[in-house]
């Protein structure tokens, strides 16, 4: 099995695990976890073969996807779904450094991007290989810290940084276009010195090719579907946070696509 076929299998298994997490006592941020999952699989596919590349999920509310992918890539030995969201367990609703493979906790939007920029800069200052892939949400792009970080990246000429925007069109309170539209986003990112690429956020092969950090900072606008893979949730803002029964989870897993 080649690298991409393996990645696709990992993504499908991880998607089923996220559905199971939505059936936990607390539920989970299902829509954004399913939209970002293929991006995370592609990012870790890149990181596995390149020493010093750090993957940072800045949109930390999609932790369910991160845990599922870390399980599929071997950082987490057990399936996190049965323990997700339960008292005393490390698999919390936002990434916890108690979980193997999570170096930095994220959740306050924008902070993960700042950490990733710092990581990329540290590689350069230490003269070591690597860089960072930061995964942010399109709703997260409304945060001031995002743009402060982009300014620093430009001012310090920080290379080795790939910023992937999960463009699923939704956020906590509805649709991004109705709340605070991200107009002219490619031009805005280019103005901060980023090479901008637009891609299908569910095409793992294409993503793995474009996510590799390079000398210049790169922004990948990845078009995704909120709730991807579950027909009952795809494209719906209401899928942002979901709590379902184990029976419903079984039904949804039977029709995953």
N, C-alpha and C positions, 0 to 999 in steps of 0.2 A: 504494500500500500504506500503510495507516495504521500508527501507531506501535506498537500492540500486535501486529498481524500480523507486523511486522518483528521485534519482540522474540521472538515465538514461533519464527520461522525461525532467528534467531540462536541460540536455546536448542537447537534440534535439531542445528544444525551443530556447536555447541560440545560437545554430548553425544557426538557421534561422535569429536571430537578427544580428549576425555577417555579414551574407550575405546582409542584409539591410544596414548595415554600409558601405559596399563596394559600395553601390549605393548613398552614401552621396556626396556632392560637392567635397570633398577631396579624396574620396576612403579610403581604409584602408589596413593594412598589413594582407591580407586575409589568405594566406597560413599558416603562423605561428600561426595565431589566431585559425584557425580550427584544426591544429595539436595539440595545447596545451590545447584545450578546455576541453577534458575529464579529463586531469590531474588536471586542476583547479577545476572542479566539484568534483572530488575525494578528493582533498586537503581541500576544504571547507566542505565537508561531515565529514572529520576527525575533522576539527577545531570547527565545530558546537557543538560537544559533549565533547570537551576537553578545559577547561578554560585556557587562556594564550597562546594558540597556534596561532601564527601569520603566515599568508600565504603571501609570497612576490613574486610577478612576477618580477623577475630580467630582463627577456627578455621583457623590457617594450614596445617594438614596437607592442606586441600582446595585447595592451590595449583594443582593441575591444572585445576580448574574456573575459577579466577581467570584463569589464562593463556589458557584457551580463550575466555573471555568478553572479555578485553581484546583478543584478536585479532579477534573478531567486531565489537567496537565501534570498532576502528581504532587503538587505542593501540599494538598490536603489529602490524607489517606482515606478517610471515611466520607461517605455521602453526607454533606452538611444538612440536607433537607430535614431529616428527623429531629435535628437539634436546633434548627433555625428559630429565632425569636422566642426561645424559652428561657425562663429565669435561670441565671447562673451559667448559661452557655456563651461561648465567644462569638457565635454567629448572630450578631446584632444587626439592626436595620441599617446601620452605616458601617463601613469597613473598620474593623478593630485590629490593632497591631498584635493582639493576642492570637490572631489567626495566622498560621504559617503562610508566608508569601505576601503578607501585608506589612509594609515597612512604615507607612505613614497613615494615620487616621484621616479620613475625609468625610465631609458631610456639610460643613459650612461652605456653601458654594463659592467657587473661585480659589479656595485655598490649595486644592490639589494642583492646579495649574501653576501657582506660584512655587510650590515645592518642586514640581517637575522642572521648571526653569532653573531653579537653584541646583538641582541635581545635574542638569546638562552643563551648567557653568562649572560645577565642581570637577566634572570629567576633564574639562579643558584646563583648569588651573592645576590639576594634579598630573596632567599629561597622560591620562589613562584613557583607554578606548571606551566607547559606549555613548550614552545619551538618554533621552527620555521620550516616551510616548504618553502624552496626557490626553485623556478622554473626557471631554466636557459635553454638556448638553446645550441645545440651542436656547432653552430658557435660561440656563446658567450664564449665557453671554450677556444677560442684562446686568450682571453684577459688576460693580465698579472695580473690584479687585482684578477681574479679568483684564480690563483695559490698562490698569496700572502695571500689571505684569507684562503685557505686550509692549508697553512703553519701555520697560527695563530691558526686555529682550532686544529691542531695537537699539537702545542706548549703549548697551554692553556688547552688542553684536554676538549674542548667544546663539551659536549653532548647535547642532546635535539635538534639536528639539522638534518633535512632530506634535502638533496639536490637532486632535481629531474631534470634530464637532458632530455629535449625534443629532442630526437634523430630523427629528421625528415630528416636529410641529406642535407638540403639546407640552404643557407644564402643569403644575399643581392645580391651578384654578381654571384651566381651560386650554385654549389654543394660543400659541405664541403670537400669531397674526392678529388676534383680537386684544391682546394684553399689552404687548410692547414689541411690535414687529422689528425683526432684524433686517432692515432694508439695506441693500448694497453691501451685504456682508463680505463677499469676495473682494470688493474694492477697498473696504475698510481694512481688512487683514493685509492686503497687498501694500497699503499705505504704511503699515508698520514693518515693512520689510520681509514679509512672509511670501514664499512661493505658495500659491494657492492651487489646489487640485480639487475638483468635484468628482465624487465617486458614488457608486451604488454601495450603500452601507451593509448590504447583505451578500455581496460578492466577495467571499473570503479570499479567493485567489487574487483578485485585483487589489484588495485592501493590503494583503501581505506584501505585494509588490511596491505599494506607494507609501506604506507607513515607516519604512526604514529611515531613521534619522540621518541627515546629511549635514554638510558643512553650513548650509544656510537653514534658517528656521523654516518649517513647512507647516501649512495648514491644510488639512483634508476635510472638506465639507462632505460628510457621508449622509446621503439621503436614506432614511430608514422609515419603517412603519412601526408606530407605537403598538405594542401588543403583538408583534410579529410571530406568526406561527400558530396562533389560536384564533380560529375564525370568529369566535364570539367577541374577541377583544380588539382585533386589528383595526387600527386607525381611529380608535375611540379615545377621546380625552378622559372618559370615565374609567379607563383601564389604568389610570395613574397609580392608584392604590386599590388593591383587591384582596378580599378575604373570602375564601370559598370553602366548601366542605370537601372532605376526602373523596366522596363519591363524585362530586363535580370535577375534581382534579383528575380522577380516573377517566371521566368522559372526555375532558379536554386533551389529555395525553393520547387518547385513542385517535384523535383527528389532527394531531400536530402536523404542520407542513413547513 
